[in-house]
Amino acid sequence: MKHFPFVAVLASALLAGCGIVKKDSAAGRITGMQEAANPQVLLLGEVHDNAQGHKLRFEELKKRVDAGWHPVVAMEQFDHEDQPLLDEAQKGCVDAGCVIRVMKKKGWDWQQYYPVIQLALDKHLPIVAVNLSRANASKVVRDGVASSFDAKTIADYRLNEPISADWRKAQENEIRTGHCNMLPDMMIPGMVDAQMARDIWMARLIRDQQPRDVVLIAGNGHVRKDIGVPRWLNTVGAKLTVKAIGYVEGSGQKELFDEVRNIPAQKRADPCAKFKK
């Protein structure tokens, strides 16, 4: 989830809402030590604007791919509604810059994602778009989580039932602090619903790639074990092996991920400074 200052939120949120399985080599599964090292689903987080975190994450992925792992690359940065265009870009482009130009997605620092996209092209790793578009997120904010899914998904993920109070409280806290504690209370439930819809879409689309392994490239909030994509991945279907690695500024948060890579804080202007005057 990307965090924006309060003014941007008011402008945009109202309109747009934020067991090992045996497989053959063609499915990207390998044996022995690599079988144990690579889960079926690897979730790699990020602080969106932290260049060092992006560098370390790319090195983590490249190391695994160079050793023989060939996962599907699922990316938060592309909306799942744009998958046909992304498929065409992967067929016609030989470099990441071409893919980025074809997709015409604003709001991301594409220089940070260029190496991952180029690696996918070079190694013939399919890229899958897994985010929710702003238009559909806006619908969820207005009409609730279930409005984004078909009847089967609603039943599978029990979307007509109340989510646990602990989960909702944790998401509310994330959204409040991510927006300088300045959001009106009336906006928060809808934004929580939109985040929940994003995570369920990611989990569902990741499962759709089976029997291929998958690596998810997404913000730390999406890869958190307690409230992110892992919360939904094994709700339906056969249990998948999952590993979540958070790239976290400073120390702490170890309980939120399977592994934490501590990174220096990115130098940035305080997005909440205007509210401290």
N, C-alpha and C positions, 0 to 999 in steps of 0.2 A: 504494500500500500504506500502510495506517495503522500507525504504530508505537505500541506500548503498553509501559508499564513491565513489568518481569519478573513481578510478582505477577499482573497482569492476563493476561499471556501464559499463565502456567501454568494459570490458570482457564479461559481461552478456547481456547487453541491445542490442548489435548488434546481438546476437544470440537468446535472449529470450525476448527482448523488455524492468513492475510492474502493516363513518356511521356504526355503529355496526351491524353486521349480526347475526341473530339467528342461532345457531348451537347446536347439541346435545352434551351430555357430552363426547361421544366417540371422538368427534372432538376436544376435549380439551377446550371447551367453558364452562364457569360457569356463574352463575347469580349474581344479587344483586351488592354488593360493588365490588366484584372481576371483574364483567363484566366491570365496569367503570375503574377499576385500570389497567387492562391489555388490551393493544391495540391488534388489529389483527396482527400487525407487530411491534415488539420491537427491536430496533437497539441499540446494546451495543458496544461502541467503545473501543479502547485501544491505548496506546503507547506500541508498541510491546515488549519492554524490561523492562517495568515498573512493578515490582513485586507487589507494593501496588495497582496499578490500577487493575491488574488481580485479586487480592484478593477481592477488593471492588466490582468488577463486578460480581464475582462468588457469593458473598453474596447477591447481588441484585437479581440474577437469582434464587438462592436457596430459598430465602424468598418467591418469587412468586410461585415457584413450590411446596414448602411445604404447601402453602396456597391453593393448588388445581389446579394450572394452569399447563397444559400439552402441551406445544408447540412443534413443530418441531424445532430442533436445527440446524440452517444453519451456516456453518463454512467456513470462508475464507481460513483456513489453509489446506483444502483439495480441490483438483481440481475436477471439475464436471465430467471430463472424467473418473475419478476413482470411480464413484459411485457404480458400481457393486462390486468392491473389498471392498468398505466400507460397503456395505450391508452384504456381507459375514462375515466381521469382527464383525459386530454387532450381527449376529446370533451365531457366534462361540465363542465370547470372553465374559468373565465375569468381566474383569477388563480393565481399560483404557490402561495400559501398553501393553496388548495384542493387542488392536486396533492400537496403535502407532507402534508397531513392524510390524504388518501385512501391514500397509500402507507404511512404509519405506519412509516417506517424510522428506527430509532434509531442513535445512534453518530456522527451527522454534525451539524455546526453549520449548520442549514438556512438561517439568515440569510445565510450566505456564498454560497449557491447560488440564492437567491431571484431575483436579477437575471437570471441565465442562463435559468432556467425561465420567467420572465415574458417575456423576449425571445423565447424559442421559441414561447410561446403567442401573443404579439402578432403575430409574423411568420409564424405557421403553419409552424414548423419542427418536424418530427417528433422526438420524444425517444425514444431507444432505450436500454434498460437493457443493460449489457454486463458487469456484474460477476458473480462466482461467489458463490452463497449460502454462508453459514457451514456449512450442512449438507453441501453438496457439497464445500466446501473440506476439511471434516473427513474426508470419504470419500477425497479425494486424499491427504491426510496419511497415512491408514491404508493405502490400496491402490495408490497411485502415480498419476502423471499420466494414464496411459491409461484409468484407471477413469472419467474424466469425459467420455469421447468415444466416438463410434461408430466402427465399423471403418474407414470411409472417411477420417475425420479423422485417425485413428491412422496410416493409411498416408500420407496427404497430408503430414502434419507429421513423419513418421518417429518417432513417439513410442515405438516399440519399440526404437529405437536409442539408444545412450548420447549424451547431450548433451556438447558440448565441455567439456573440463576448465576452460578459461579462463572460459566462461560460468558454469559452476556455482560456481567459486571467487568470481567477482565477486558473484553473488547471495548466496552464503554470507556474504561480508563485509558486504553491505548489511544482511542480517538480523541479524547479530551486533551491528553498531554501532547499528542501529536499536532494539535491545533491551538497550542498556547493556553489551554484552559479557558478559551474565549468563545467557544461555540454555545449558542443558545440551547438549552436543554431540549427544546422541541425538535431540533435537528438531529440529535444523537441517535435515537432509535432507528431512523431510516438509514443513516450511515452505517450503523452496525449491521443492518439487514443486507446492505450492499456488499459489505466486506464478507459476510457469511456466504452470499451468493457467489462471489468471486472464488472463495476457497472451495466451495462445492463443485463449481465448474472445473477448477483445476484438478481436483481429486478425480472427478468423473472422466475427464479427458486423459489424464494419466493412466487410469485403468483401461481405457479404450485402446491403449498402445500395446497391451499384452498380446503375445508373449515377449515383445521387446522390452528391455530395460529402459528406464527413463531417468534423465536428470532434469530437475526443475531449476530454472534460473528465475529467482523472484526475491522480493524484499524479505527482510528478516521476519516481519509480521506474518507473512504467508507460510514460512517454514517452521514456525514455533510449534512444538509438540502439543502444547496445551490448548491452543485456540486457533491454530492455522490449518493448513492442508492435512497434516497428519491426523487431526481430529476426525477427518472424514474419509481418509483413504481406505480404511478397512471396515467401513460401515457395511458395505455390501461385497459379495463375492469372496473368492478364496483369499486367504490372508497373504499379503505381500510383505516382503522384507523391506524395511524403510530405514533410512538414515538421514538425519537432519543436521546440517552444519551451519551454524550462525557465524556471520562475520560482524563482530560487535565492537563498537568504539569503547575503549576503556576496559574495565574489568567487570565481572559479575555476569548474571544472566545464564550461568552454566546449567541451571535446572530447566531452562526453556528449550534446550537443544540436546542432541546426542553428543555433539562436539562443538566447541566454541573456538574460533580464531580471533584473538584480541588484536585490534588494529588501532593505530593512532587516530585521534579525532581529526577529521578533515577541517582545515581552516575555512570558516564560512562566517558570514554576517549572522548575528543572532536574529532569527526570524521573529522572535517575540519582543525584540527591543522596543518597537513602537508602542507596545502595550505596557511597558514598564515605566514610561515617562509620567 
